Amino acid sequence: MNFLRRLFGSGDNNRERDGAIHLYVECGRCHAVVHVRVDPRNDLLPEYGDGDDLMGYRLIKEIMDSRCFRLMRAEIEYDARRREINRTIEGGVFITRDEYEQRRPPQSSPSRD
């Protein structure tokens, strides 16, 4: 059984090891919570200084909740080693993973007929 868990992932622990950036946000209007997975290898935009010197990366992500469908715009700056420097969001607020887990909508299971 452990083989299958390692192969397909076992939920929460897999989230930390997948190499992704996980954003948790709350809509400023309806207070719905949203989880967004970002692939840093493909979604970060490189920023260059004078010449061809890599200065860092920028992530611009538009996020929509499933309740009021309001668009939120997150912007995160990273240094050249992909360490976060600054983050801002319009139309919502960043929350922690724990806050998201406590408030997320219940998972619906597929119906069996």
C-alpha positions as CSV (number, residue, x, y, z in Angstrom):
1,M,0.0,0.0,0.0
2,N,2.9,2.4,0.7
3,F,4.1,1.9,-2.8
4,L,0.8,3.2,-4.2
5,R,0.8,6.2,-1.8
6,R,4.3,7.1,-3.0
7,L,3.4,6.6,-6.6
8,F,0.2,8.6,-6.6
9,G,0.9,10.9,-3.7
10,S,-0.7,10.8,-0.3
11,G,-2.4,14.2,-0.1
12,D,-1.0,16.9,2.2
13,N,2.7,15.7,2.4
14,N,2.8,15.6,-1.4
15,R,1.9,19.3,-1.6
16,E,5.2,20.3,0.1
17,R,7.3,18.0,-2.1
18,D,5.8,18.8,-5.5
19,G,8.2,21.8,-6.1
20,A,5.2,24.0,-6.7
21,I,4.3,27.4,-5.1
22,H,1.0,27.2,-3.3
23,L,-1.0,30.4,-2.9
24,Y,-4.0,30.7,-0.5
25,V,-6.2,33.7,-0.9
26,E,-9.5,35.1,0.4
27,C,-11.8,37.1,-1.8
28,G,-12.2,40.7,-0.5
29,R,-15.9,40.7,-1.5
30,C,-17.4,37.4,-0.6
31,H,-14.7,36.0,1.6
32,A,-14.4,32.7,-0.4
33,V,-11.1,31.0,-0.1
34,V,-9.1,29.8,-3.0
35,H,-6.0,27.5,-3.4
36,V,-3.8,28.1,-6.5
37,R,-0.8,25.9,-7.5
38,V,1.9,27.6,-9.5
39,D,4.7,25.8,-11.3
40,P,7.8,27.9,-10.7
41,R,9.6,26.3,-13.7
42,N,7.0,27.7,-16.2
43,D,5.0,30.4,-14.5
44,L,7.7,32.8,-13.2
45,L,8.7,35.5,-15.6
46,P,12.5,36.3,-15.6
47,E,13.5,40.0,-15.1
48,Y,16.7,41.3,-16.5
49,G,18.7,44.3,-15.5
50,D,21.3,46.1,-17.7
51,G,22.5,43.8,-20.3
52,D,21.6,40.1,-19.9
53,D,22.0,40.0,-16.1
54,L,19.2,38.0,-14.5
55,M,17.8,40.2,-11.6
56,G,15.0,38.0,-10.4
57,Y,11.6,36.7,-11.3
58,R,8.0,37.9,-11.1
59,L,4.8,36.0,-10.8
60,I,1.6,37.7,-12.0
61,K,-1.5,35.5,-11.3
62,E,-5.1,36.4,-11.8
63,I,-7.3,34.4,-9.5
64,M,-11.1,34.0,-9.5
65,D,-13.1,32.5,-6.7
66,S,-16.1,30.2,-7.3
67,R,-18.7,32.2,-5.3
68,C,-18.8,35.8,-6.7
69,F,-16.4,35.3,-9.6
70,R,-14.4,38.5,-8.7
71,L,-11.0,38.6,-10.2
72,M,-8.1,39.0,-7.8
73,R,-4.6,39.9,-9.0
74,A,-1.6,38.6,-7.1
75,E,2.0,39.8,-7.9
76,I,5.0,38.2,-6.2
77,E,8.6,39.2,-6.7
78,Y,11.5,36.7,-6.4
79,D,15.3,37.1,-6.4
80,A,17.5,35.3,-8.8
81,R,17.5,32.2,-6.6
82,R,13.7,32.2,-6.6
83,R,13.3,33.3,-3.0
84,E,10.3,35.5,-2.4
85,I,11.0,39.2,-1.8
86,N,7.7,40.9,-1.9
87,R,4.0,40.0,-2.5
88,T,0.9,42.1,-3.1
89,I,-2.7,41.3,-4.0
90,E,-5.6,43.3,-5.3
91,G,-9.2,42.3,-4.5
92,G,-8.3,39.9,-1.8
93,V,-5.9,39.0,0.9
94,F,-3.3,36.2,1.3
95,I,-4.1,33.7,4.0
96,T,-2.2,30.7,5.4
97,R,-2.6,27.1,4.4
98,D,-4.1,26.4,7.8
99,E,-6.7,29.1,7.4
100,Y,-7.5,27.7,4.0
101,E,-7.9,24.2,5.3
102,Q,-10.2,25.3,8.1
103,R,-12.5,27.3,5.8
104,R,-12.4,25.5,2.4
105,P,-15.6,24.2,0.9
106,P,-16.3,20.5,1.6
107,Q,-15.0,18.1,-1.1
108,S,-17.9,16.6,-3.1
109,S,-17.5,12.9,-3.9
110,P,-18.6,11.5,-7.2
111,S,-22.1,10.0,-7.2
112,R,-22.4,6.3,-7.9
113,D,-25.6,5.2,-9.6
